[in-house]
Every structure is written in structure tokens, then in C-alpha cells.
Amino acid sequence: MPEPILKAYEDGSVVEEIRSAGYAAYARTILNKNPGKTSAFSVPIVAHDVLRGCLTMVFFAEAHSMQDAINQYLEPTHALAKQIASRISR
């Protein structure tokens, strides 16, 4: 992971921003085989007040802007993460 990304998390403000928003997003990620071609957002899967994992949607950056993807897919992705969490909680 590039050092500037790590530094952004050191003071905790980015983590609080992600918690407040309820998701994390990374547009045109450079951390893959085809840098800049994909974007992604992730929502937490929380069961019994413990983070159990994340559900991530990766999409071609040319197909959707980050805001369009969030507007269209964030709510259903959150709903699916809650369904997964409820099954973990059983």
C-alpha cells in the first residue's frame, strides 16, 4: 500500500470519516493490475457489534462515476451486508 494512504489513517480522522459515512470509497484505484480502470466502495458487515468483514462493489470507472455508483448501489449493498450480518448472528 502506498505510504501516503497509510499516513492518511495515522491520525484516525479518515477512520472516523468512514464510520460516519457508513462506507469507504476509492475512485480509480491504483492498487491492481490495471491501475485507474476500476473504482470501489465497501460497507461493513457487523454482527454482535463486531466488524466481521466488508462487502465491496468494484466497478469499471468508465461505467459509473463514484457518486453515480454510490447513488445507485450503496443502499442495496448496505441491505445485503445487513442480511449477511443477521445470518452470522444466528
TALIN-V746601 format. One record per pair of residues at least 4 apart in sequence whose C-alpha atoms are under 6 Angstrom apart, sorted by the first residue. I is the first residue (numbers start at 1). GAP is how many residues later the second one is. D is the distance in whole Angstrom. If there is no record, write none. Layout:
BEGIN
i | gap | d
I | GAP | D
I | GAP | D
END
This chain:
BEGIN
i | gap | d
9 | 5 | 6
18 | 4 | 6
18 | 5 | 6
18 | 6 | 5
23 | 19 | 6
23 | 20 | 5
24 | 17 | 5
24 | 18 | 5
25 | 15 | 6
25 | 16 | 4
26 | 13 | 6
26 | 14 | 5
27 | 12 | 4
28 | 8 | 4
28 | 9 | 6
28 | 10 | 5
28 | 11 | 5
29 | 7 | 5
29 | 10 | 6
30 | 5 | 4
30 | 6 | 5
37 | 23 | 6
37 | 24 | 6
38 | 21 | 6
38 | 22 | 4
38 | 23 | 5
39 | 19 | 6
39 | 20 | 6
39 | 22 | 5
40 | 17 | 5
40 | 18 | 4
41 | 15 | 6
41 | 16 | 6
42 | 13 | 5
42 | 14 | 4
43 | 11 | 5
43 | 12 | 5
44 | 10 | 4
45 | 6 | 6
45 | 7 | 6
45 | 8 | 5
45 | 9 | 5
45 | 36 | 5
45 | 40 | 6
46 | 4 | 5
46 | 5 | 4
46 | 6 | 6
46 | 39 | 6
47 | 38 | 5
47 | 42 | 6
64 | 4 | 6
64 | 5 | 6
69 | 4 | 6
70 | 4 | 5
END
